[in-house]
Amino acid sequence: MKEHPELRFGGGLEDVPERWPVSSSEVVHQTGRVISVRRDTVQPVGRDSFVRDVVVHPGAVGVVALDGTNRMLLVRQYRHPVGYRLLEPPAGLLDVQGEQYRLGAERELWEETGTKAADWRVLVDAFTSPGLTDEAVRIFLARDLSEAPDAFERRHEEADMETVWAPLVDVVGAALAGHLHNPILVMGSLAAWTALNGPGLDSLRPADTPWPPKDR
C-alpha cells in the first residue's frame, strides 16, 4: 500500500479555521503604537454569549539564520515589559503595508545584523498567545549568509544591540535548561534542530508559502 505523504510527517494533524458569531464588537483602547484592544461579544449558536478582549496585532516575522557550521545568529536586546536583556533571533513587526513576509524578514535581518541570506525557507508558523491576541508570527530559516552594508540607524531598545553567534545545539540546550526565554528563539531553534535531525532542511516549506492564518 502506498503511504500518503502527509502521514509520514505530521500525521495529518491540522488546526481547523472556525469563527463563532459576534453580536457586537468595539475598539475599547487605541494606543497608536502597534496594538489596539477590541471587545467582542461572542454568541455561539444555541449557547450563552460571552465577552472577550482581543489585543489586535499586525503580526511579526523572525529569522533563524544559520551559517555553514550551524551557528545561529542572535541579537541581545533590552525588553522593558519583562525587565530582561534577551537573546533573540532577528525579528520585527509586519508594519509595512503590503510588504511580503519574506521581504519583511530580509529587512529585519539586515537592519538588526547587517546580514543577508541567499537561501530562505519557512521554518514554523505560530500564534503567540491565542487566548489573548490575534498576533501571528512566521519564523524563517535563512542560510548561505553574507555581510551586507549596514547603514540603518538603530534607536531606543535597538540602539546598543549586541550581535552574538552561538552553535544551534547550545541555543537548544540553553532553551531547554530555562536560560533563554524569547518565544521566537525557543520555537525557531527547536524547529530548526528538529528539521536538521529529522526530515532535513530541504523538507521545509518554500519561503513564499501562503500563510492562511495571517492572510485571513
Phi, psi and chi 1 to 4 in degrees:
 res  aa     phi    psi   chi1   chi2   chi3   chi4
   1 MET       -  132.3  178.8 -175.5  -62.7      -
   2 LYS   -75.8  129.5 -175.2  176.7 -179.6 -179.9
   3 GLU   -80.6  133.1 -173.0  178.6    8.8      -
   4 HIS   -69.7  133.8 -162.8  -75.9      -      -
   5 PRO   -53.7  -41.3  -24.8   32.8      -      -
   6 GLU   -70.3  -16.4   72.0  176.5   14.2      -
   7 LEU   -83.5  -15.3  -61.1  179.9      -      -
   8 ARG   -79.8  -29.8  -68.0 -160.7  -59.8  -90.5
   9 PHE  -142.4  109.3 -173.6   64.7      -      -
  10 GLY   104.2  -16.0      -      -      -      -
  11 GLY    62.2   18.8      -      -      -      -
  12 GLY    74.9    9.1      -      -      -      -
  13 LEU   -68.7  139.1  -59.4  173.3      -      -
  14 GLU  -161.5  136.3 -174.1  175.5   10.3      -
  15 ASP   -72.3  147.1  -67.5  -29.5      -      -
  16 VAL  -112.5  122.5  178.8      -      -      -
  17 PRO   -63.7  138.0  -16.9   29.0      -      -
  18 GLU  -160.1  139.1 -176.4  172.7  -15.6      -
  19 ARG  -128.3  118.2  -73.7  -74.8 -172.0 -168.1
  20 TRP   -79.8  149.0  -70.7    1.4      -      -
  21 PRO   -60.0  144.1  -22.4   33.3      -      -
  22 VAL  -116.7  119.1  173.5      -      -      -
  23 SER   -82.7  -23.8   59.9      -      -      -
  24 SER  -156.6  151.7   66.9      -      -      -
  25 SER  -152.0  134.7 -178.2      -      -      -
  26 GLU  -147.9  147.9   61.8  174.8  -33.1      -
  27 VAL   -83.6  116.7  175.8      -      -      -
  28 VAL  -100.2  -12.7  -64.8      -      -      -
  29 HIS  -153.8  126.8 -175.3   59.3      -      -
  30 GLN  -124.2  111.0 -178.1   74.0   58.9      -
  31 THR   -83.5  -27.6   67.2      -      -      -
  32 GLY    74.3    5.6      -      -      -      -
  33 ARG  -133.2   71.4  -63.0  174.2   57.2   83.0
  34 VAL    90.3  -58.5 -179.2      -      -      -
  35 ILE  -110.0  163.8   65.5  167.3      -      -
  36 SER  -141.3  168.9   61.6      -      -      -
  37 VAL  -121.3  124.3  179.7      -      -      -
  38 ARG  -111.7  135.2 -172.4 -174.1   73.3 -128.6
  39 ARG  -105.9  115.3 -178.5  160.0  -64.2  161.9
  40 ASP  -108.4  137.5  -68.5  -15.1      -      -
  41 THR   -99.7  110.4  -59.8      -      -      -
  42 VAL   -92.0  132.5 -175.9      -      -      -
  43 GLN  -125.0   84.8 -179.2   61.9   71.2      -
  44 PRO   -62.9  145.5  -15.7   28.8      -      -
  45 VAL   -63.0  124.3  176.7      -      -      -
  46 GLY    75.5   13.0      -      -      -      -
  47 ARG  -135.5  169.3  -66.1  162.1   55.0 -174.8
  48 ASP   -69.4  146.5  -67.9  -21.6      -      -
  49 SER   -77.1  162.2   64.0      -      -      -
  50 PHE  -150.7  160.4   56.1   90.0      -      -
  51 VAL  -109.0  135.7  175.1      -      -      -
  52 ARG  -132.0  132.2  -69.5  -68.0  179.6  -92.9
  53 ASP   -91.8  129.9  -69.3  -19.5      -      -
  54 VAL  -118.2  123.7  178.4      -      -      -
  55 VAL   -79.8  114.1  176.6      -      -      -
  56 VAL   -86.6  127.2  179.8      -      -      -
  57 HIS  -135.3  143.2 -169.3  -77.3      -      -
  58 PRO   -73.5  -12.0   27.6  -36.0      -      -
  59 GLY    94.8  171.0      -      -      -      -
  60 ALA  -151.8  164.2      -      -      -      -
  61 VAL  -128.1  149.4  -71.6      -      -      -
  62 GLY  -133.1  160.9      -      -      -      -
  63 VAL  -132.5  117.0 -175.5      -      -      -
  64 VAL   -91.0  102.7  172.1      -      -      -
  65 ALA  -100.7  119.5      -      -      -      -
  66 LEU  -115.9  134.6  -62.8 -179.6      -      -
  67 ASP   -86.4 -171.7   69.4    5.3      -      -
  68 GLY   -67.3  -16.4      -      -      -      -
  69 THR  -107.7   16.4   60.9      -      -      -
  70 ASN    62.4   35.8  -70.3  -29.8      -      -
  71 ARG   -84.8  144.0  -68.4 -173.8  -52.0  162.2
  72 MET  -102.4  134.1 -173.8  171.4  169.8      -
  73 LEU   -87.3  122.5  178.8   56.9      -      -
  74 LEU  -127.6  160.3  -56.6  169.9      -      -
  75 VAL  -123.8  152.2  -64.2      -      -      -
  76 ARG  -108.8  117.8 -166.7 -176.4  -65.4  -84.6
  77 GLN  -132.7  137.9 -176.5  170.3   -8.0      -
  78 TYR   -72.2  132.9  172.8   67.8      -      -
  79 ARG  -122.9  105.8  -66.9  -59.7 -171.0 -178.1
  80 HIS   -62.1  -43.6 -179.6   70.4      -      -
  81 PRO   -57.5  -33.9  -28.0   37.8      -      -
  82 VAL  -102.3   -9.6  -64.8      -      -      -
  83 GLY    67.5   42.3      -      -      -      -
  84 TYR  -137.5  152.1  -87.8   81.3      -      -
  85 ARG   -97.7  107.1 -171.3  179.3  -70.3  -88.5
  86 LEU   -96.3  145.9  -61.0  178.4      -      -
  87 LEU   -82.3  127.7  -82.7  171.8      -      -
  88 GLU  -141.5  155.3  -53.4  179.4  -12.8      -
  89 PRO   -74.0  158.7  -10.0   24.9      -      -
  90 PRO   -56.4  135.1  -23.7   33.4      -      -
  91 ALA  -162.8  162.4      -      -      -      -
  92 GLY  -174.3  173.4      -      -      -      -
  93 LEU   -75.6  152.1  -62.6  171.8      -      -
  94 LEU   -90.0   68.8  -70.2  167.9      -      -
  95 ASP  -109.9   12.4   54.4   -0.1      -      -
  96 VAL  -103.5  113.8  176.3      -      -      -
  97 GLN   -55.2  124.3 -174.5   67.3   31.4      -
  98 GLY    78.8    1.2      -      -      -      -
  99 GLU   -71.0  133.3 -175.9  176.8   51.5      -
 100 GLN   -66.8  149.2  -65.2  178.6   -7.2      -
 101 TYR   -61.5  -44.1  -55.3  130.4      -      -
 102 ARG   -63.5  -40.0  171.7 -177.7  167.3  169.1
 103 LEU   -63.9  -36.9  -67.4 -179.8      -      -
 104 GLY   -61.9  -40.9      -      -      -      -
 105 ALA   -66.6  -41.7      -      -      -      -
 106 GLU   -60.3  -41.9  -69.9  179.8  -13.3      -
 107 ARG   -62.6  -44.7  173.7  172.0   52.0   81.9
 108 GLU   -65.5  -40.4  -66.7  -63.5  -21.6      -
 109 LEU   -60.7  -42.0 -179.5   61.4      -      -
 110 TRP   -70.6  -46.9  171.7   74.3      -      -
 111 GLU   -63.0  -38.2  -71.4  179.6   -2.8      -
 112 GLU   -90.5  -24.7  -64.2 -168.6   -2.3      -
 113 THR  -132.3   -4.4   68.8      -      -      -
 114 GLY    62.6   38.1      -      -      -      -
 115 THR  -128.9  146.0  -58.5      -      -      -
 116 LYS  -125.1  164.0   63.8 -179.8 -179.7  179.9
 117 ALA  -136.7  145.4      -      -      -      -
 118 ALA   -97.9  -20.8      -      -      -      -
 119 ASP  -118.4  117.5 -173.3  -20.3      -      -
 120 TRP  -124.1  136.8  -71.5   84.5      -      -
 121 ARG  -138.0  157.2  -47.5  -71.4  174.6   93.7
 122 VAL   -81.8  125.5  175.3      -      -      -
 123 LEU   -92.8  -54.2 -171.5   54.2      -      -
 124 VAL  -161.2  149.0   68.0      -      -      -
 125 ASP  -115.8  147.3  -61.2  -33.5      -      -
 126 ALA  -156.5  151.8      -      -      -      -
 127 PHE   -91.1  129.5  -66.4  121.5      -      -
 128 THR   -74.4  -36.6   57.1      -      -      -
 129 SER  -156.4   76.9 -175.4      -      -      -
 130 PRO   -67.1  -13.4   22.1  -32.6      -      -
 131 GLY   -83.0   -7.6      -      -      -      -
 132 LEU  -127.2  -35.6  175.7   67.6      -      -
 133 THR  -141.6  155.7  176.9      -      -      -
 134 ASP   -89.4   10.4   65.8   -7.0      -      -
 135 GLU   -58.2  127.7 -179.9 -174.8    5.6      -
 136 ALA  -121.1  144.7      -      -      -      -
 137 VAL  -128.4  136.6   61.1      -      -      -
 138 ARG  -111.9  126.1  167.0  160.4  -79.0 -171.5
 139 ILE  -107.1  124.2  -54.9  174.3      -      -
 140 PHE   -99.0  152.4  -70.2   88.5      -      -
 141 LEU  -100.9  127.5  176.0   70.0      -      -
 142 ALA  -120.9  129.7      -      -      -      -
 143 ARG  -134.6  179.8  -66.1 -176.4  -64.2  167.5
 144 ASP    55.9   63.7 -166.3    3.2      -      -
 145 LEU   -87.4  152.9  -52.1  178.8      -      -
 146 SER  -152.7  157.1   60.5      -      -      -
 147 GLU   -72.6  146.6  -66.7 -175.9    2.5      -
 148 ALA  -130.6  145.6      -      -      -      -
 149 PRO   -53.3  128.7  -24.4   34.0      -      -
 150 ASP  -119.2  100.6 -179.5   10.3      -      -
 151 ALA  -115.1   17.1      -      -      -      -
 152 PHE   -77.0  133.3 -176.3   74.6      -      -
 153 GLU   -87.6  112.8 -179.0 -177.0   -1.4      -
 154 ARG   -88.1  141.3  -60.0 -173.7 -178.5   93.7
 155 ARG  -134.4  164.6  -57.1  175.6   60.3 -159.9
 156 HIS    56.4 -125.2  -53.3  -53.0      -      -
 157 GLU   -63.6  -22.9  -66.4   95.8  -23.3      -
 158 GLU   -89.1   -4.6  -63.0 -179.6  -12.5      -
 159 ALA   -61.5  -35.6      -      -      -      -
 160 ASP  -122.1   33.2   61.9  -12.4      -      -
 161 MET   -61.7  136.6  -85.0 -162.9  -43.5      -
 162 GLU  -101.7  138.2  172.5 -169.4    1.5      -
 163 THR   -94.5  134.4  -60.7      -      -      -
 164 VAL  -132.3  133.9  177.3      -      -      -
 165 TRP  -105.1  132.6  -74.0   96.2      -      -
 166 ALA  -143.5  139.5      -      -      -      -
 167 PRO   -56.0  136.9  -23.9   33.8      -      -
 168 LEU   -54.8  -38.8  178.3   61.4      -      -
 169 VAL   -62.3  -34.2   62.2      -      -      -
 170 ASP   -74.2  -35.7  -69.8  -15.5      -      -
 171 VAL   -63.1  -45.9  176.6      -      -      -
 172 VAL   -60.8  -45.4  169.5      -      -      -
 173 GLY   -61.5  -41.2      -      -      -      -
 174 ALA   -68.3  -35.8      -      -      -      -
 175 ALA   -65.4  -44.7      -      -      -      -
 176 LEU   -67.6  -27.1  -66.1  177.3      -      -
 177 ALA   -81.6   -5.3      -      -      -      -
 178 GLY    84.4   16.9      -      -      -      -
 179 HIS   -92.3  -19.5  -58.7  -41.7      -      -
 180 LEU  -122.1  136.7  -60.5  176.0      -      -
 181 HIS  -127.0  -11.9  -56.2   88.2      -      -
 182 ASN   -62.4  126.8  175.0  -90.4      -      -
 183 PRO   -66.0  -34.4   21.6  -32.4      -      -
 184 ILE   -67.1  -37.7  -66.4  177.8      -      -
 185 LEU   -64.1  -48.0  178.1  145.9      -      -
 186 VAL   -62.7  -51.9  173.4      -      -      -
 187 MET   -63.0  -45.2  -70.0 -174.2  -70.2      -
 188 GLY   -67.7  -44.6      -      -      -      -
 189 SER   -66.9  -41.5   64.7      -      -      -
 190 LEU   -67.2  -37.9  -69.3  173.5      -      -
 191 ALA   -66.5  -43.1      -      -      -      -
 192 ALA   -63.5  -42.6      -      -      -      -
 193 TRP   -63.0  -41.4  179.3 -100.8      -      -
 194 THR   -63.1  -44.4  -60.4      -      -      -
 195 ALA   -64.6  -42.9      -      -      -      -
 196 LEU   -60.8  -39.8  -88.7  170.3      -      -
 197 ASN  -101.1    8.1  -67.6  -82.1      -      -
 198 GLY  -124.3 -109.8      -      -      -      -
 199 PRO   -74.9  -10.8   27.1  -35.2      -      -
 200 GLY    96.3  152.3      -      -      -      -
 201 LEU   -66.0  -27.0  -62.1 -178.8      -      -
 202 ASP   -70.2  -10.3  -72.4  -21.9      -      -
 203 SER   -82.9   -8.7   69.4      -      -      -
 204 LEU   -70.3  157.1  -63.5  173.7      -      -
 205 ARG   -70.0  149.6  -68.8  167.8  -71.4  164.2
 206 PRO   -60.1  154.9  -22.0   31.9      -      -
 207 ALA   -64.0  -24.5      -      -      -      -
 208 ASP   -97.9   17.1   59.4   -6.9      -      -
 209 THR   -59.4  133.5  -61.5      -      -      -
 210 PRO   -55.4  154.4  -25.6   35.1      -      -
 211 TRP  -127.2   75.2 -171.9    8.4      -      -
 212 PRO   -55.0  -41.9  -25.9   35.7      -      -
 213 PRO   -59.8  -29.0  -25.9   36.9      -      -
 214 LYS   -89.7  -40.2 -178.1   71.6  177.5   72.4
 215 ASP   -63.0  -33.1  -66.4  -23.4      -      -
 216 ARG   -81.6      -   78.2 -170.1 -172.1  103.2
